[in-house]
Amino acid sequence: MKSRQRQLFDRRLSFELAAFYNKFKGLQASVADVSGTTGAVLVSIANVGGAVSKGIELESRLRLTRQLSAGLELSILDSYYTNYRNAGGSAYDVALGHPIVDLTGAKTRYAPD
């Protein structure tokens, strides 16, 4: 992570900008497989390959008076799987008859939009 901080106007205005890039290998997540004998979907935890998470964060603070300040924070995140071929499908996927889906290149689950 790289970070830069700047203060202006006698420290009444401050900014901090941070950028990050994380590459995960051997990421553990839920994987699904269909049993050859019963056709049941078996879900377990396994290494799924990898993912990338990158983004920037900006934080600013303006001191209006000694007792009052205002701030603004902004985050931008891009997070996706680089290899996740045997992911257990969502409830919607399962309803469509796809209990196993390939999420390679898809946004990571639970990452904010």
N, C-alpha and C positions, 0 to 999 in steps of 0.2 A: 504494500500500500504506500502510495506517495501522498504527502499532505503539505499544503502551503497555508500559512496564516499571515494576515495583513491587518494592521490597525491604522486608522486614519483619524484626522481631526481631533488630536489630543486624546486618543483612545476612546472617543465617543462612538466610533463606527468600527466594527471588526468583521472580518470575513475569514472563513476557513474553507478550503477546497481540498477534497480528498478523492483520489481515484484508486481503484483496485481491480485486479485481475487474478482470479483463482482458478486453477485447473486441478480437478479431482481425478485420481486414478484409483481403481479398485473400490469405487463407491458402493456402499451396501444399501440395498433397497429390496422391496418385495418383488419377487419374480413368480411367474405362474407357469405351470406345465400341465398338460392334459394326460391323465393316466391312460396307458395303452390298453389296460384290461377293463376298466370300469367307465372310462370317459369322464371321470370326475376331474375337476380343476384343483390342482394341488398348489398351494401358495406357501412360499418359504422366503427366508432372507438369504441373499447371496450377493456376491460381487457382480455388478451389472456393467462394468466398463468404466465410464467416466462422465463427467459433466464440466461445464465451464460457467463461471459466475463472474461478471464484470460490471462495473458501473462507476458512477461519480456521486459525490455528496457535497452539497454546498450548505454552509451554515452562516448566517449573518445576524448581527446584533447591533441595535442602535440604542444608545443611552440617551433618552430624551431629557430626563432630569435626574437628580440623585435617587429619586424613589421610583422612577418609571422608565422601563426600557421595553423595546419591541424586538421581536426576532422573526426570522424566516428560515425555514429549513427545506431543502429539496433533495430528493434522492431519485436516481435513475438506475434501474437494474435490468440487466440482460442475463438471463440464466437459462441454460439449455443442456440437454443430455447429448453427449458425444457418442454414446453407445448404450442402448437400453432396448434390446430386441425382444425380450420376453417379459414385458411388464404385464402385471395383472390389470385387466381393463377396469374402467370405472363402471359404476352401476349402469350408466347409459350404454357403454360398450357391451356389457354383458347382456343387456336387454336386446341389443341388436344382433346377438349371437357371436360376439367377438370377445371371449373371456381373456384372450391373450392379444396384446397389441404391441407394435413396435414404436417406441417413443424416441428413437434416435433422431436428433435434430429438433425435438419438441421442447417447449418451455418446461423447466423442472416443476414438479408438482409442489403446490403450496407456496410458490414464489408469487409475490404480489404483481398485479398487472400494471 
